[in-house]
Amino acid sequence: MNALTIPQIVSNIGDTKTLIVHPESTLAAHSTEQEKIDAAVFDDMIRISVGIEDIEDLKQDFTAAIKIPSDKQRKIHKV
C-alpha cells in the first residue's frame, strides 16, 4: 500500500481521485474487537475507491507496488 504513487492514503472516501483506506486503523479505530469482527474489518484489509485516473496508470502502479516487499514499502511512503 505504501509503495503506490497515484492513490492517496486517507481516512475517508469521497473524491474523484483514487483513494486507499485502512479501515482497521481509521474508520474502526475506536471500535471494540467484537464490533470489528461483526463489521468484517480486519488488520490486513484495505479499501480502494477508484477515481478517474487512467486505468492503465492505476494498473501499472498497483502491479509495481505489489512486487515491492512490505519492509521496503514503509521507506517509500510519501506522507
C-alpha positions, 0 to 999 in steps of 0.5 A: 500500500505504501509503495503506490504513487497515484492513490492517496492514503486517507481516512475517508472516501469521497473524491474523484481521485483514487483513494486507499483506506485502512479501515482497521486503523481509521474508520474502526479505530475506536471500535471494540474487537467484537464490533470489528469482527461483526463489521468484517474489518480486519488488520490486513484489509484495505479499501480502494475507491477508484477515481478517474485516473487512467486505468492503465496508470492505476494498473501499472502502479498497483502491479509495481507496488505489489512486487515491492516487499512490505519492509521496503514499502514503509521507506517509500511512503510519501506522507 
